[in-house]
């Protein structure tokens, strides 16, 4: 059985400059979380982590993600698929490439298994964030574009974790946000620290016992 209360209370705290503690990093946080999860919940987290690897993001992965028993994973990767396709579509237009090139649609063939009557293994479904993503992609600044897209992703994660406290959804949402933080610590340390502080503030405001240092 997963020890969610212990996991939440043991989440990484901020140092004076809002970086990981010495010896800590994204992987060390993940390993600590995994050590307190049941086999089933650990499997859900490992699936989320696999989705952070661009090499894994293919039709087979999304077919599994969009039928995953954990709702957070289904909805997170539905958003991720639509976001990815929006970015690819933008690049196709900007570079003059054929419309639809490199999009992941889930469209199969008559020989494929597990297809619905329209020959799709899966569909992205409604993309509520489409207009916001289009506005973000239209920005001239590459860094500003990435920040805007990550802000949209952050808000999506927040919406998916609403009313979830001591359960696997809370853990998955934290890790998904920490992944964004980790990326910005590499791209823009100041922005990364800002996001790290936001993440821990969110957790501190929801859970008791989170270690936090604010100097």
N, C-alpha and C positions, 0 to 999 in steps of 0.2 A: 504494500500500500504506500502511495506517495505521501511524503511528509511536507505538504505545501506550506504549513505555517513556518516550519524551520527554513524552507527554501527562501520564502519571502523575507524573513528576518535576517537571512545571511547574504542578501544581495549586496554587491559591492558598494562601498561608500566612497564619497568624494574626498580627495586630498585638497590641500589649499588651492592648487591651481586646476582642480577638477580633471585630474587624470586618474588612470588606474593606479592602484598601489604598486609599489615595487614588486616585481614577480607576477603581477596579475596581468591579464589581458583577456581578450574575448574568449579564447579557448579555455583558459583556466576557470572562468566563470561558468562556462558551459559544462565542464567536467564536474564542477562542484554541484551544479543543479542535477546533472544526470545521476550522480551518486545517491541522490535522495528520491529518485523517481522509481515507480514500479516499472516492470518490463514493458507493459502496455503504454504507459505515459512516456517512457524513454523513447519508445519507437515513434511516437508522435513528434517528439522534439527532434529526433534524428531525421525524420522526414522533412520537417521545416528547414533544418540545416542544409539538407541536400538541395533544397530549392534556392539557396543562396549561391549555389555554384552554377554559373552561366552555362557550363557544359552539360548540365543535367536538364536544362529547360527545353525539352523536346515534346512532341505530341504524346509519347508514352508517359512521360512524367505528368503532364497536365491531365491525361486521362485518369491516372491514379488519383491525382490531387482532387479533381472535381467530383470524385466519388468516394473520397475518404470519409470514414465514420466520424471523425472529429470535425464539427461544424466550422470552427475557426480556420482550420486548414483548407476546407472547401472554399470558404468565402475569401480568405486571404489570397489564395492562388487564383481564384476567379478574377479578383482585382488585378493581381500580378500579370495574368495573361492579357487582360484588356489593356493594361498600362504598357506592357511590352509591345503589343501590336500597334498601339497608338504611336509609340516612339519609332517603330519600324516604318509605319505608314508615313510619318513625318519625314524620315530620312529618304524614303523612296521618292517623295515629291521634291525634296530639296536637291537630290542628286539626279533627278530625271530617270529614275529606274522604273521598271514596269510596275504598275499598280498591283498590289497583292504579293509582290516578291518577298519571300522570307517571313510572311505572316504565318502564325500557327493557328489554323482554323479548326482542326479536328476532323476535316473532311477526309473520308476514307474511300474505299473502293467496294464494289459488290462482293469481293472475296474476303474483305475484312470481317472479323467477328465483332460482336457486341456493338453493332451500328443500329441507330434508330431508322425509321422509314425514310429519312432524308439523307441517309448515308453519312451521318456525322457520329463520331465517337463521343464528342462532347461539343458544347458551345460555350462561348464566353458569357452569353447572357447580357442583360442590361448593364451598361457602364454609366453609372450615375455621375461619375467624376469626369466624364468626357470633356465637357466645356472647360473645366478648370485645368485639365491636362493640356488641352489645346492652347490655352492662354499661356501656360508655363512654357510650352515648347516654342512659342512665338517670341520668347525673350531673346535679345541679342547676346547677352552675356551667358557663356556656357556655364560658369559657376552659379550664376543666378538661376539659370534653368534647372540645374541639378538640385539646388536648394528648394525651389518651388515644387518640384516633383516629389522630393523627399518630405516636404511639409504636407503634401496631399496624402502621401502614403502613411505618414504619422497619424493624421486625422482619421484615416480609414481604420488603422489598427485600433485607435481609441474607440471608435464606434463599435468595433467587433468585441471589445472586452468589457463593454458596459454591463454592469450588474454581475460581473465575474470577479470573485475575490480569491478564495483559497481553492483553486482548481487548475486544471491543466491549461485552460484558456488564458488565465492570468499569467502563467509562466510563459506560454507561447507568445503572448503579446509583448511581454517584457523583452524576450529574446529578439523578437522581430524589431523592436525599437532599438535595442542595444546594437543590433547589426547596423542600423542607420548611423548611430553614434560612432561606432567603430570606423565606419567608412569616412566620416567627416574628421575624425581625429587624424586620419592620414591625409585627407585632401586639404583640410583647413582646421588646424588645431583649435583656434579660437571658437569656431562654430561647433566643433566637436565637443568642446568643454561646455559650451552653452546648452547643447542638446543633452549632454550627460546630466547636467544639473537639472534640466527640465524633467528628464526621465526619473531621477531619484526624487525630485519634489513630488511628482505624480504618485510614486509608490509610497512615499512618506505620508502623503495626504490620505492614502487609502488604507494602509496597513500599519499596525503598531510594531515597534521593535526593530525598525530599519535603522542601521547605523548610518549616521550622516554627520559630516564635518563641514562646516561653512565658516571659512575664515576670510 
